[in-house]
Structures are given as C-alpha cells and as structure tokens.
Amino acid sequence: MKKSRKNCLDEETAKIQKRYNRIAKFYDIFELFGEKVWFYKWRKKFISPLKGKILEIGIGTGKNIDFYNREAIVTGIDFSKDMLNKAQEKLEKAQKKNITLKQMDVENLEFTDNSFDYVVTSFVFCSVPKPIKGLKEIKRVLKPTGKLIMIEHILSKNTILAFIENTLNLLVKYIMGVNINRDTKQNIIDVGFIIVEDKNLALVDIFRLFRAKK
C-alpha cells in the first residue's frame, strides 16, 4: 500500500527542517573531524558491500554516495531541500546513475509496502522528531527478508558519559534539533524489529552499529 504524502510537516519537524536548511552550507565542516577519524571508514565498511534496492534515510549532503556499489539501486531521501542540493552536487561529481534523490520525511514515506532490500541510516535518528513513527515506516517499506542497517550515536550506559550527554542535550537540540541522548536500540526493539547485530564502534558505546530484520 502506497501512503500519500502530507503537504505540511508538523511544527516540530518543520522547525528542525529549517535548521538543517540553514546549516547545509557548513554541515560538512561541522563533521570534518568525525569523518577523518571514524565516519569515513565506517561508511566504506558497512555501505560498500550492499546490493539490491536500498533506501537511505536522511542522506543529508550525500556523504555515503561515493560508497554505494554500482550494482545497487539506491533512493536517498531527506526532508531538507538545501541538504539535498549539496547531495546532488556530490552525485553529479560521482556520476552514479543508480542513485536517485527525493525530498521526503521518514515519518511519511511515499513508498509501497515491502519495497526495499535494505534501509540505511547514518547519524539520522538523533534528529527524527518521532523516532518510533519513523521506524514503523521503515519496517513497512522493508521486504520480509530486508535488513535495517543503522550507524547512530545513542545514550551511553556509562554513568559519566550519560550525564554529559544529558547535560549537553538541551543546548545541542536547540542549535541543531539533534538529540544526543536517544535510546535508539530500545526504539528499534519497541517497533518489533529483531536486532541481529549490536556493535560498539567508538567512544565506549556512544557510536554503534545496529543490524535488524523484521
């Protein structure tokens, strides 16, 4: 069943969308340290092997574009037009005809049920206003044999790190609309996904890889 797109975003989503439009020109600079130290190698390791029909949620400025296998058929979505414009520049430079970009909100996907072999997210669900709703949409559009692959930062189980994240969260959320203290693992479970891999990547247990199936 294909869901109709809502013409208007709710107030909270629209507010975050404006923030991402505002910072799109500088977004890659903000994440330059993380890309050089960690993110680049994670994208290469976990994105490059994927084949089949792939949906990337929150493709942003297109940092995963260079890593997609040319045998894959990729649709990348983002709710920020200005972020997508930056992704389009990268896509044209990469000359990959197997990747399509669309402006869309993960909470209201325009795809039919059971459409994709993989759904990919990288540092996205920190800024989805209603993460449970977004994950339910992902589950709907994944094929019965499909897999969800998420590289995310979440609330640490370490008491000191968790305190720091919770303390800083109000400021970070105000500036960028990003929550750095989400319990994404529990959200995945609550939606009914089965986690088949849960791997620490960096900063004790803040950066993590989740692989899940329906």
N, C-alpha and C positions, 0 to 999 in steps of 0.2 A: 504494500500500500504506500503510495507516494503522499507525503504530507505537504500541504500548501504552506507557502512562506508567509509569515506575518509581515505586514508592511511596516510596522512600527516596533522598535525594540522597547523593552520596558525601561523605566527610568534609570535603574542601576546599570544595566547593560549599556545604555546609550552614553552614560557618564564615563564608563571605562573605555568605550569606543573612542570618545573624544580625546581622552588622554593618550591613547595609542596613536591616533592620528597626529597629535601634537608632537610626540617624541619620535615618530617614524624616521625622520632625517638623522637622528642621533642614536637610534637604538643599537646599531651595530657597534658603535663606540662604547656604549654602556657595558656591553657584554664582551669587549675585546679581551680582557684578562681571562675570563672564564673559557672563552673559545680557545685561546692559546694553550691554557693549562690542561683543560679537561674536555670541553664540549666537542671539539673537532674530532678527537679520536673516538668518542662515543658515537657520534653521528656516523662515522665511517664504519665502525664495527657493527652497529645494530641496524643501520638503514641499508647499506650497500647490498647485502645478500637477498633482499626481499624481491619477490617476483609476483605476478598476478595483478589483480585490481586492488589498488591501495588508495585509501583516503587519509590525507594528513590534516589533522585538526589544528588550526592556528598556525598556518605555515609562516605567518609573520613576514619578515623581509627575505625569506627564501633560503635560509641557511642550510637546509637539507637538500636543496635542489641538486647540487653537484654530486651527491652521494647516491642518488637513485639509479638503480640498474636500468639500462635502456630497454630491457625486456619487460619491465613493469609498466602498467598503465596507471598513472598517478593523477588524482584530483586533489589539489591543495586549496583549502578554504581558510578564510579569515574574515572577521567582522569589520576590520579596519581597512578602508579603501587606500589610505596612504601607505600602510604597511604592504598591501598587495602591489602597489605601484613599485615599491622597492624590489619586491619579489619578481615582478615582471621584468625589471632590468636585468636581474641575475639570470632569469630564464632565457632571455634573448641572447645573453652572452654565452650561456652554456649550450645553446642551440639544440635543446632537447624537445622533440616534437611529441614525446609521450607524457608530458605533464601539462595539465590544464589548471588554471587558477579561477576561483569563483569567490565572490563576496557572499558570505553566509555565516550564520550564527550556529554554533554546535547545539544549542538548545532547541533549534528548529531546523533540522536538516531536511533538504529537499529531495532526498534520495528514497528509492523504494526499499522495502524490507529486503534483507539478505543480499545486498549488492556487492559487498567488498570482501576480499580475502584477508586484508589487513587494514586496521586503523592504527595510525601512528600519531603520537603526541610527544612533543619535547618542550618542557617547561611552559605548559599551557594551562593546566587545570588549577594553577595558582590564581588565575585571573578570570575564571569562568564563574559568574555570579551564582548560578545554581548548578553546582557540580553533579549532583545526583541526576538532575534532569538531562544534563549533557551526556552523562554516561549511559543513561537509558536510551538516548537517541543513538549513541554509538552501538550499543548492543542490538538495537533494532536493525541497523543497516549492515551489520556484520553477517556474513554467511554462517550457517550452522557449524561449519568447520573452520570459520575465520578466527583470527587472533588479534588481540589488542596488545600493542607494544607502547609502553609509556616510559619516557625518561623524564623524571619530575623531581622537584625538591619538596620535601614534606617536613612536618614537625618531628623533631628528633625524640627518641626515647631517653636520650641522655638529659638528666635534670638541668644541668647548667646550660647546655645548648638550647633546650626547650624554653628556658627562662629568657635567654637572649632573643630568640625568635619571637616569643610572645610580646616581649617589651618593644621590639622594633616594628612589630607588625602594623600598628596604627599609623605610624609615620610612612612606611613603605606603601601601605594601602592608599593613604591619602594622596601621595605623589603619583603613583603609577596604577593604582587599582589592583595591585598584586598582594595576595595573602601568602606570607612565608611560613604559616603555621597550620596548613591544611593536613588533615589525616586522610590523604588520598587512598591509602591502602584500604582503610575501612570503608570508604565510599565505594570502591570497586567491589568489595565483598557485599555491601548492602544492596547493590544493584542486581546481584545474582551471578556475577562473573566468578569463574574459578581461577584463582591465581596459580599458575604453573611455574612461575619463577619470580623470586623477590630477591634482588641483589643489591648490596651496598656498592656504591660507586665512588663516593668521596665525602669528605667532612663527616667522618664517623658513619652516620646513617641518614644524613640530610638529603644527599643526592642518591636517587635509587632508580633501578630498572625494574619495571613490572611487565611480565608477560601474562596474559589471561585469555581464557576461552569461555565461550557461552556454556 
